[in-house]
Amino acid sequence: MNGRNSDEIAADQVLSVTEGIEIQKRIAESSPAKQWHWMGNYGDVYGPVQVANGAGISAGEMLVQIMGNGLVASWMFY
């Protein structure tokens, strides 16, 4: 969980909710079993929450870390 696992998301990229949902759907379709996925950085705490809600991520299946630069890094289990 400490590294990026998707070549679609640059380490310094800030995602929109729409981009996050699209990436989550593509990764979920190609993964046979649930696992943790790096879901990128967002500009506020509402972005990853909206992605998780839009993708049907359940309670306990999302981790966020608020970085010193104001970005919100997120990982989701799907």
N, CA, C and O atoms as a GROMACS GRO file, in nm:
protein
  312
    1MET      N    1   0.082  -0.119   0.000
    1MET     CA    2   0.000   0.000   0.000
    1MET      C    3   0.086   0.125   0.000
    1MET      O    4   0.033   0.235  -0.016
    2ASN      N    5   0.215   0.113   0.017
    2ASN     CA    6   0.300   0.232   0.021
    2ASN      C    7   0.345   0.277  -0.116
    2ASN      O    8   0.408   0.383  -0.127
    3GLY      N    9   0.316   0.204  -0.221
    3GLY     CA   10   0.359   0.246  -0.353
    3GLY      C   11   0.241   0.264  -0.446
    3GLY      O   12   0.128   0.226  -0.416
    4ARG      N   13   0.270   0.323  -0.560
    4ARG     CA   14   0.165   0.338  -0.661
    4ARG      C   15   0.152   0.208  -0.736
    4ARG      O   16   0.252   0.142  -0.763
    5ASN      N   17   0.033   0.169  -0.769
    5ASN     CA   18   0.014   0.047  -0.845
    5ASN      C   19  -0.057   0.072  -0.977
    5ASN      O   20  -0.092  -0.023  -1.047
    6SER      N   21  -0.078   0.194  -1.010
    6SER     CA   22  -0.145   0.225  -1.136
    6SER      C   23  -0.061   0.323  -1.217
    6SER      O   24  -0.030   0.433  -1.170
    7ASP      N   25  -0.025   0.283  -1.337
    7ASP     CA   26   0.051   0.373  -1.424
    7ASP      C   27  -0.036   0.488  -1.474
    7ASP      O   28   0.015   0.583  -1.533
    8GLU      N   29  -0.167   0.479  -1.452
    8GLU     CA   30  -0.258   0.585  -1.496
    8GLU      C   31  -0.249   0.710  -1.410
    8GLU      O   32  -0.287   0.818  -1.455
    9ILE      N   33  -0.199   0.696  -1.286
    9ILE     CA   34  -0.202   0.807  -1.192
    9ILE      C   35  -0.059   0.851  -1.161
    9ILE      O   36   0.016   0.776  -1.099
   10ALA      N   37  -0.023   0.971  -1.204
   10ALA     CA   38   0.109   1.025  -1.173
   10ALA      C   39   0.115   1.061  -1.024
   10ALA      O   40   0.014   1.097  -0.964
   11ALA      N   41   0.234   1.050  -0.966
   11ALA     CA   42   0.249   1.075  -0.822
   11ALA      C   43   0.210   1.217  -0.783
   11ALA      O   44   0.166   1.241  -0.671
   12ASP      N   45   0.226   1.312  -0.875
   12ASP     CA   46   0.196   1.452  -0.844
   12ASP      C   47   0.066   1.500  -0.908
   12ASP      O   48   0.038   1.620  -0.908
   13GLN      N   49  -0.012   1.409  -0.962
   13GLN     CA   50  -0.137   1.444  -1.030
   13GLN      C   51  -0.250   1.462  -0.929
   13GLN      O   52  -0.265   1.382  -0.837
   14VAL      N   53  -0.328   1.567  -0.947
   14VAL     CA   54  -0.448   1.590  -0.865
   14VAL      C   55  -0.567   1.549  -0.950
   14VAL      O   56  -0.589   1.604  -1.058
   15LEU      N   57  -0.644   1.453  -0.901
   15LEU     CA   58  -0.756   1.398  -0.977
   15LEU      C   59  -0.887   1.469  -0.948
   15LEU      O   60  -0.908   1.521  -0.838
   16SER      N   61  -0.972   1.470  -1.047
   16SER     CA   62  -1.110   1.513  -1.024
   16SER      C   63  -1.190   1.390  -0.984
   16SER      O   64  -1.142   1.278  -1.000
   17VAL      N   65  -1.307   1.410  -0.932
   17VAL     CA   66  -1.394   1.298  -0.892
   17VAL      C   67  -1.424   1.211  -1.013
   17VAL      O   68  -1.419   1.088  -1.003
   18THR      N   69  -1.455   1.271  -1.126
   18THR     CA   70  -1.487   1.196  -1.247
   18THR      C   71  -1.370   1.109  -1.290
   18THR      O   72  -1.388   0.992  -1.324
   19GLU      N   73  -1.249   1.166  -1.290
   19GLU     CA   74  -1.130   1.087  -1.326
   19GLU      C   75  -1.110   0.971  -1.229
   19GLU      O   76  -1.078   0.860  -1.271
   20GLY      N   77  -1.129   0.996  -1.100
   20GLY     CA   78  -1.112   0.891  -1.000
   20GLY      C   79  -1.208   0.776  -1.019
   20GLY      O   80  -1.169   0.660  -1.010
   21ILE      N   81  -1.334   0.807  -1.046
   21ILE     CA   82  -1.434   0.702  -1.068
   21ILE      C   83  -1.402   0.622  -1.194
   21ILE      O   84  -1.413   0.500  -1.192
   22GLU      N   85  -1.362   0.688  -1.302
   22GLU     CA   86  -1.328   0.618  -1.426
   22GLU      C   87  -1.210   0.525  -1.406
   22GLU      O   88  -1.212   0.411  -1.453
   23ILE      N   89  -1.106   0.571  -1.336
   23ILE     CA   90  -0.989   0.488  -1.310
   23ILE      C   91  -1.027   0.370  -1.221
   23ILE      O   92  -0.985   0.257  -1.247
   24GLN      N   93  -1.106   0.395  -1.117
   24GLN     CA   94  -1.148   0.286  -1.029
   24GLN      C   95  -1.224   0.179  -1.106
   24GLN      O   96  -1.200   0.060  -1.084
   25LYS      N   97  -1.312   0.218  -1.194
   25LYS     CA   98  -1.390   0.120  -1.271
   25LYS      C   99  -1.299   0.037  -1.361
   25LYS      O  100  -1.318  -0.085  -1.370
   26ARG      N  101  -1.202   0.100  -1.428
   26ARG     CA  102  -1.110   0.026  -1.515
   26ARG      C  103  -1.026  -0.073  -1.436
   26ARG      O  104  -1.007  -0.187  -1.479
   27ILE      N  105  -0.974  -0.030  -1.320
   27ILE     CA  106  -0.891  -0.119  -1.240
   27ILE      C  107  -0.975  -0.234  -1.184
   27ILE      O  108  -0.930  -0.348  -1.186
   28ALA      N  109  -1.095  -0.205  -1.135
   28ALA     CA  110  -1.181  -0.308  -1.077
   28ALA      C  111  -1.216  -0.415  -1.180
   28ALA      O  112  -1.224  -0.533  -1.146
   29GLU      N  113  -1.238  -0.375  -1.304
   29GLU     CA  114  -1.273  -0.471  -1.409
   29GLU      C  115  -1.158  -0.565  -1.440
   29GLU      O  116  -1.180  -0.678  -1.482
   30SER      N  117  -1.033  -0.519  -1.421
   30SER     CA  118  -0.917  -0.600  -1.456
   30SER      C  119  -0.861  -0.678  -1.338
   30SER      O  120  -0.768  -0.758  -1.356
   31SER      N  121  -0.913  -0.658  -1.216
   31SER     CA  122  -0.863  -0.725  -1.096
   31SER      C  123  -0.956  -0.838  -1.056
   31SER      O  124  -1.075  -0.814  -1.034
   32PRO      N  125  -0.905  -0.961  -1.046
   32PRO     CA  126  -0.991  -1.074  -1.010
   32PRO      C  127  -1.031  -1.077  -0.862
   32PRO      O  128  -1.140  -1.125  -0.829
   33ALA      N  129  -0.946  -1.027  -0.773
   33ALA     CA  130  -0.976  -1.030  -0.629
   33ALA      C  131  -0.958  -0.890  -0.570
   33ALA      O  132  -0.884  -0.808  -0.624
   34LYS      N  133  -1.028  -0.865  -0.460
   34LYS     CA  134  -1.014  -0.735  -0.395
   34LYS      C  135  -0.872  -0.716  -0.344
   34LYS      O  136  -0.811  -0.808  -0.291
   35GLN      N  137  -0.822  -0.595  -0.360
   35GLN     CA  138  -0.692  -0.558  -0.307
   35GLN      C  139  -0.685  -0.406  -0.294
   35GLN      O  140  -0.770  -0.335  -0.348
   36TRP      N  141  -0.584  -0.356  -0.224
   36TRP     CA  142  -0.568  -0.212  -0.206
   36TRP      C  143  -0.513  -0.152  -0.334
   36TRP      O  144  -0.422  -0.207  -0.396
   37HIS      N  145  -0.569  -0.036  -0.373
   37HIS     CA  146  -0.523   0.037  -0.492
   37HIS      C  147  -0.497   0.182  -0.455
   37HIS      O  148  -0.575   0.245  -0.384
   38TRP      N  149  -0.385   0.234  -0.504
   38TRP     CA  150  -0.355   0.377  -0.494
   38TRP      C  151  -0.456   0.449  -0.581
   38TRP      O  152  -0.471   0.416  -0.699
   39MET      N  153  -0.526   0.545  -0.526
   39MET     CA  154  -0.629   0.616  -0.603
   39MET      C  155  -0.597   0.763  -0.623
   39MET      O  156  -0.685   0.841  -0.659
   40GLY      N  157  -0.473   0.802  -0.600
   40GLY     CA  158  -0.430   0.936  -0.635
   40GLY      C  159  -0.449   1.041  -0.528
   40GLY      O  160  -0.493   1.014  -0.416
   41ASN      N  161  -0.414   1.162  -0.566
   41ASN     CA  162  -0.426   1.279  -0.480
   41ASN      C  163  -0.549   1.360  -0.519
   41ASN      O  164  -0.584   1.370  -0.637
   42TYR      N  165  -0.613   1.418  -0.421
   42TYR     CA  166  -0.728   1.503  -0.444
   42TYR      C  167  -0.705   1.636  -0.375
   42TYR      O  168  -0.625   1.645  -0.282
   43GLY      N  169  -0.772   1.739  -0.419
   43GLY     CA  170  -0.753   1.873  -0.367
   43GLY      C  171  -0.824   1.900  -0.236
   43GLY      O  172  -0.795   1.999  -0.169
   44ASP      N  173  -0.918   1.813  -0.199
   44ASP     CA  174  -0.988   1.827  -0.071
   44ASP      C  175  -1.038   1.690  -0.028
   44ASP      O  176  -1.030   1.594  -0.104
   45VAL      N  177  -1.088   1.680   0.094
   45VAL     CA  178  -1.133   1.550   0.146
   45VAL      C  179  -1.261   1.500   0.079
   45VAL      O  180  -1.293   1.381   0.087
   46TYR      N  181  -1.334   1.588   0.016
   46TYR     CA  182  -1.460   1.548  -0.046
   46TYR      C  183  -1.440   1.467  -0.174
   46TYR      O  184  -1.524   1.384  -0.206
   47GLY      N  185  -1.331   1.490  -0.246
   47GLY     CA  186  -1.304   1.418  -0.371
   47GLY      C  187  -1.297   1.268  -0.354
   47GLY      O  188  -1.373   1.196  -0.418
   48PRO      N  189  -1.206   1.216  -0.267
   48PRO     CA  190  -1.200   1.071  -0.252
   48PRO      C  191  -1.327   1.011  -0.193
   48PRO      O  192  -1.362   0.897  -0.224
   49VAL      N  193  -1.397   1.086  -0.109
   49VAL     CA  194  -1.523   1.036  -0.053
   49VAL      C  195  -1.626   1.020  -0.164
   49VAL      O  196  -1.699   0.921  -0.167
   50GLN      N  197  -1.633   1.116  -0.255
   50GLN     CA  198  -1.728   1.106  -0.366
   50GLN      C  199  -1.692   0.990  -0.458
   50GLN      O  200  -1.781   0.921  -0.507
   51VAL      N  201  -1.562   0.968  -0.482
   51VAL     CA  202  -1.520   0.855  -0.565
   51VAL      C  203  -1.560   0.724  -0.497
   51VAL      O  204  -1.617   0.636  -0.562
   52ALA      N  205  -1.532   0.712  -0.368
   52ALA     CA  206  -1.567   0.589  -0.295
   52ALA      C  207  -1.718   0.566  -0.298
   52ALA      O  208  -1.762   0.453  -0.322
   53ASN      N  209  -1.796   0.669  -0.274
   53ASN     CA  210  -1.943   0.654  -0.278
   53ASN      C  211  -1.990   0.617  -0.418
   53ASN      O  212  -2.079   0.533  -0.433
   54GLY      N  213  -1.932   0.679  -0.522
   54GLY     CA  214  -1.972   0.650  -0.659
   54GLY      C  215  -1.933   0.512  -0.704
   54GLY      O  216  -1.996   0.455  -0.794
   55ALA      N  217  -1.829   0.456  -0.642
   55ALA     CA  218  -1.781   0.324  -0.682
   55ALA      C  219  -1.833   0.212  -0.592
   55ALA      O  220  -1.803   0.095  -0.616
   56GLY      N  221  -1.911   0.247  -0.491
   56GLY     CA  222  -1.965   0.146  -0.401
   56GLY      C  223  -1.864   0.092  -0.301
   56GLY      O  224  -1.877  -0.021  -0.254
   57ILE      N  225  -1.764   0.171  -0.269
   57ILE     CA  226  -1.664   0.131  -0.170
   57ILE      C  227  -1.730   0.134  -0.032
   57ILE      O  228  -1.793   0.233   0.004
   58SER      N  229  -1.716   0.026   0.043
   58SER     CA  230  -1.782   0.014   0.174
   58SER      C  231  -1.699   0.076   0.286
   58SER      O  232  -1.584   0.115   0.265
   59ALA      N  233  -1.757   0.083   0.403
   59ALA     CA  234  -1.688   0.134   0.520
   59ALA      C  235  -1.563   0.049   0.547
   59ALA      O  236  -1.569  -0.074   0.540
   60GLY      N  237  -1.453   0.114   0.577
   60GLY     CA  238  -1.328   0.046   0.604
   60GLY      C  239  -1.248   0.012   0.480
   60GLY      O  240  -1.140  -0.046   0.491
   61GLU      N  241  -1.299   0.047   0.363
   61GLU     CA  242  -1.230   0.014   0.239
   61GLU      C  243  -1.165   0.136   0.174
   61GLU      O  244  -1.137   0.134   0.054
   62MET      N  245  -1.142   0.241   0.252
   62MET     CA  246  -1.076   0.360   0.200
   62MET      C  247  -0.986   0.416   0.308
   62MET      O  248  -1.026   0.427   0.424
   63LEU      N  249  -0.866   0.452   0.270
   63LEU     CA  250  -0.773   0.522   0.358
   63LEU      C  251  -0.735   0.653   0.293
   63LEU      O  252  -0.714   0.658   0.172
   64VAL      N  253  -0.726   0.758   0.371
   64VAL     CA  254  -0.680   0.887   0.319
   64VAL      C  255  -0.572   0.941   0.411
   64VAL      O  256  -0.570   0.914   0.531
   65GLN      N  257  -0.482   1.016   0.352
   65GLN     CA  258  -0.378   1.084   0.428
   65GLN      C  259  -0.372   1.228   0.381
   65GLN      O  260  -0.350   1.253   0.262
   66ILE      N  261  -0.390   1.320   0.472
   66ILE     CA  262  -0.382   1.462   0.437
   66ILE      C  263  -0.236   1.501   0.445
   66ILE      O  264  -0.174   1.496   0.551
   67MET      N  265  -0.181   1.540   0.332
   67MET     CA  266  -0.039   1.572   0.321
   67MET      C  267  -0.013   1.715   0.367
   67MET      O  268  -0.105   1.796   0.375
   68GLY      N  269   0.112   1.745   0.397
   68GLY     CA  270   0.151   1.878   0.440
   68GLY      C  271   0.125   1.986   0.336
   68GLY      O  272   0.111   2.104   0.370
   69ASN      N  273   0.119   1.946   0.208
   69ASN     CA  274   0.095   2.043   0.101
   69ASN      C  275  -0.053   2.063   0.072
   69ASN      O  276  -0.089   2.132  -0.023
   70GLY      N  277  -0.140   2.003   0.153
   70GLY     CA  278  -0.284   2.020   0.135
   70GLY      C  279  -0.351   1.915   0.049
   70GLY      O  280  -0.474   1.908   0.045
   71LEU      N  281  -0.273   1.832  -0.020
   71LEU     CA  282  -0.333   1.727  -0.102
   71LEU      C  283  -0.380   1.614  -0.013
   71LEU      O  284  -0.328   1.594   0.097
   72VAL      N  285  -0.480   1.541  -0.060
   72VAL     CA  286  -0.536   1.429   0.014
   72VAL      C  287  -0.507   1.302  -0.067
   72VAL      O  288  -0.571   1.275  -0.168
   73ALA      N  289  -0.408   1.225  -0.020
   73ALA     CA  290  -0.373   1.098  -0.085
   73ALA      C  291  -0.474   0.993  -0.043
   73ALA      O  292  -0.519   0.991   0.071
   74SER      N  293  -0.509   0.903  -0.137
   74SER     CA  294  -0.611   0.804  -0.103
   74SER      C  295  -0.578   0.666  -0.160
   74SER      O  296  -0.516   0.653  -0.265
   75TRP      N  297  -0.623   0.564  -0.086
   75TRP     CA  298  -0.614   0.424  -0.126
   75TRP      C  299  -0.752   0.364  -0.105
   75TRP      O  300  -0.821   0.399  -0.009
   76MET      N  301  -0.792   0.274  -0.194
   76MET     CA  302  -0.923   0.210  -0.181
   76MET      C  303  -0.909   0.061  -0.202
   76MET      O  304  -0.826   0.015  -0.281
   77PHE      N  305  -0.992  -0.016  -0.132
   77PHE     CA  306  -0.991  -0.161  -0.136
   77PHE      C  307  -1.109  -0.208  -0.220
   77PHE      O  308  -1.225  -0.194  -0.180
   78TYR      N  309  -1.079  -0.262  -0.336
   78TYR     CA  310  -1.184  -0.316  -0.425
   78TYR      C  311  -1.128  -0.421  -0.516
   78TYR      O  312  -1.201  -0.478  -0.597
   0.00000   0.00000   0.00000
